[in-house]
Amino acid sequence: NPSPSVLIPALRTVGNIVTGDDLQTQCIIDHGALSCLLSLLTHNHKKSIKKEACWTISNITAGNKEQIQVRNHGNMYLVSQGCIKPLCDLLACPDPRIITVCLEGLENILKVGEAEKASGAGEFNYCAQLIEDAEGLEKIENLQSHDNNEIYEKAVKILETYWLEEDEETLPPGDGTQQNFHFGGNDVKVPTGGFNFS
């Protein structure tokens, strides 16, 4: 039903269910709720509906170590269904609550990509690459200057965790000591007491 008076309470109900245990979350996933949530994000709905859909998706992507199997399945499904682009697009909205929830969802998806990388499934975090491709990295970088401190801190944490290491790898090799530049020959003698230019 497209009516906000039906959608919002339904979304809150589903969102509350997925905050439960892994069986409850799996039941929601198995019954196709993820495709409905993604549809709400990608179609022209009111901001309040998109906010509730983001909150529910964020709850699905969250989880502790015992729940990671179920959550990974949900996150991979979300990624395969194209959730990254709408979540990245919502990072530019004016509502700090929506931005925070989107950042949480993207961070949880990045964690799964990192786990895949660590398990030997790839050489890089493919979720980070998908976020970059969706212009999400640029939006997250822009959030470092956001007025809301929670958004600022979350953006910095995501960037430092998932992109800083990549940037460090592109630095030229060296031992970190300061390099000196030498101009001309090495035969210049410095007079005792230094040069006097007066």
N, C-alpha and C positions, 0 to 999 in steps of 0.2 A: 504494500500500500504506500503510495507516494506522499501521503499526508504527514506533515511533521508531528502532528499530535499522536500518530501511531508509530512512526519511525523512531522518534527519540526515546520513548519508553521501551520499545523493543530493543534498541541498541544498548540502552543501559542494562537491560536484563541480560543480554548476551555478554556484555562487558563484565557484569558481576559474576556470571557463571564461569568465565575463563580466568577469573582470579582465584578459583578454587583449585582442586587437585588436578593431576595430569589426566585422569580419566574424564573429568568434566571437560577439560580443554580438548581432549581428543574427540569426544562426542561432538562438540561444536565443529571441529575441523571435518570430521567424517560426514556431517550433515550439510556440508557445502556453504557454511557461513562465510568463509573467507572470500569466495567469489562475490557474494552479495556485498560484503564490506568494501571490497575493491571497486565494485560498481558504484557504490555511494561516493567514493572518493573521486572517481574519474568523471562522473556525470554532474550536471549543473544542479547541485542541491544547495540548500541554505548552509551558511557557515556553521550553525549549531549542529546540523546533521553531520557535516564533515568532521567536526570536532569530536562528536561521539564515536564516529567510525574510527578516527585516529586513536582515540583512547582504547577502544576495543582491540584494534590491531596491536597497539603497544602492549596491552595485557597478554595477548597471545604470544608475542615475541619474547616476553619476559620469562624468567624461570630460573630455578636453582639447578644444581647438578643432577639431582634425581629426575628432574623433569626435562632435561636437555634433549633426550631422544624425541619426545613428543614435540617439543618446541622447535627442534631442528626441522622436523617434517613440516610443521606449520610455516616456519620461516622460509624454507626452500619453496614451498608452494606459493607463498606470498611473493617471493622474488620471481618465480617462474610465471606468475600471473601479472607481473608488471607493477607491483606496489611501490617500487622505489621512486619512480618518476612523480607520482602524485604526492608522496610524502615529501620529496625534495621541493616540489612546487609550493607546497604549503609552508615551507620555511620562510617564504617571503610575505606571509599574511601578517596583518597588524595585531592579531590576537596572541599575546605571549603564552597563553595556555595551550593553544594549538601548536605553536612552535615547540614548546617544551615536550609535548607528547610526541610530535614527529621526530624530534631529536632522540628521544628515548627509544622509539621504534627503530630508527636507523642504527642507533648504537647496538641494539640487540641483534639486528641483522648483520652488522659488521662483526660481532662476536662469533656468529655462526660461520661467516666467511673465514675468520681467523682460525677457528677450530678445524675447518676443512683444510686450510693451508697447513696447519700443524700436523694433521693426520696424513700428509703426503699427497693430498688430492690435487695439489697445484703448487706452483712456485710463488704465487701471490694471492692476496685476498681479492677474489673476483667480485665480492660484494662492494668493496671499496672502489673498484674500477667501474662497476655499474652506477654507483653514486656519482663518480666523476663524470661519466658519460651523460648523466641526467642533470648536469650542472649543479649538483648538490654540494660538491666540494667548495665551489665558489660561494654558494649561499651560506654554508657553514663558516667559511672564512669571514664573510661579511658580518656574521652574528657575533664575532669577537668584539665588535663595537656597539653591541646592543645595550640599551639602558637597563634592561632587566639582568641583574647579577647572576641569577640561576641559569639563564640562557647563555650568558657570556661564559660562565664556568663550564657548562656542559659542552659548548662548542669547542672551547680550548682543550678540554679533556679528550674529546673525540679526535681532534686534529693531532694532538700529541701522541695519542695511542695508535692511531691507524695511518697517519700520513707523515709524521715527523721522521720515523725510522727510514722511510722511503727517501725523504729529502736528504738525510744524512748520508745515505749510500751513494748519492751523486756527487758528494764533495770530493775534491781531489785528494789522493792519498797523502798522508803525512802523519807525523807523530803529534801534531797539535801544538808544537812549539812555534813561536813567532819567527817568521822568515825575514831576513834583512835583504834589502835591495842594495846593490852596488852599482854605482854609476862611474864610468870611466875606468881608469886603471887603479891598481892597488898600491901605486907608488906615492900617494899623497901623504906627506908627513904632517901631523897635527902638532903645532907648536905647543910647548908647555904653557898651560894656562888658557889654551884654546885660541881661536881666531879673534881678532879685534877688527870690527867693521866701522869704527868711528872715524 
